[in-house]
Amino acid sequence: MRIGRVEGLETDPIQKHDSILPAARPFGYSLAMSQEKFETITLTALDIEAVALSTIRAAIGEARYQYLSGPITGGRRLLEWHEVAGRELAEADYRSAKGAAVVEKNIKEVQLTAKRERDAHRNTIEPGSFEAEFEQWGQEDFLRFWEKVIEQHASHVKLMDGWEFSSGCAYELLCARKHGRPTFDMRGVQLTNEAALELLDNALAQISARHDPANSRDAEIVKLHAKITVSRKKVAALA
């Protein structure tokens, strides 16, 4: 059977606006039962999440893998690109340019890092490949899903260098703390709460230094700072 999106039954919230896709919002799909007959079914974001989680369970069972956390939409690469080029772009051009200059390169870096980990015989779950092929969810849908993966399938979380500049990585650190999963840097050194908070504070200071309050085009930087701050406070509260 073949599944594909039905045009007109959903919109892309990422391209339309910045609001987060509600978990109950349906997506339209056509299910090809044969060459002559098509039946339309509706899947919510939570339905898709359940399918993805069950696929992981089917693949690895009760085994626990390391979870590799690396920047996808943010990180140092976002800060450097925004300062050099992004700040000068019109709003209509910003998202696509960011995708090519930041997101695609971040994803490749996560995938290459994961390959090195697997080549070293460390079973690894990484978010880069999944997000590279799946665009229907908003960021909070992805965060909710990966938190469940960390809770249900991770033995520990390994954080790539520069993770502290990523709101997603800061959230994954929080998830690891919430669910009792140890955290390590890429050298295999355990990341204590004290060390993690120090890195986050340093990153927040650098992000603030690159923010021009007089420039309305720095909204992306303001948003990044705010999201990291929220996770930082929650990690500190759990310490």
BELBELPE-V574593 format. One record per backbone hydrogen bond with DSSP energy under -1.0 kcal/mol. CO is the residue of the C=O (numbers start at 1). NH is the residue of the N-H. If there is no record, write none. Layout:
# BELBELPE-V574593
CO:NH
CO:NH
This chain:
# BELBELPE-V574593
2:32
4:30
6:9
12:16
13:17
22:25
23:46
27:43
28:6
29:41
30:4
31:33
31:39
37:33
37:34
39:31
41:29
43:27
44:48
45:49
46:50
47:51
48:52
49:53
50:54
51:55
52:56
53:57
54:58
55:59
56:60
57:61
60:63
65:155
66:125
67:158
69:160
75:79
76:80
77:81
78:82
79:83
80:84
81:85
81:86
82:87
85:88
86:89
90:93
90:94
93:97
94:98
95:99
96:100
97:101
98:102
98:103
99:104
102:106
103:107
104:108
105:109
106:110
107:111
108:112
109:113
110:114
111:115
112:116
113:117
114:118
115:119
116:120
117:122
118:121
123:66
125:68
127:131
128:132
138:142
139:143
140:144
141:145
142:146
143:147
144:148
145:149
146:150
147:151
148:152
149:153
150:154
153:65
156:67
157:184
158:69
160:163
162:165
163:166
165:75
166:170
167:171
168:172
169:173
170:174
171:175
172:176
173:177
174:178
175:179
176:181
177:180
182:157
183:191
184:159
185:188
189:185
192:196
193:197
194:198
195:199
196:200
197:201
198:202
199:203
200:204
201:205
202:206
203:207
204:208
205:209
206:210
208:211
212:215
215:218
218:222
219:223
220:224
221:225
222:226
223:227
224:228
225:229
226:230
227:231
228:232
229:233
230:234
231:235
232:236
233:237
234:238
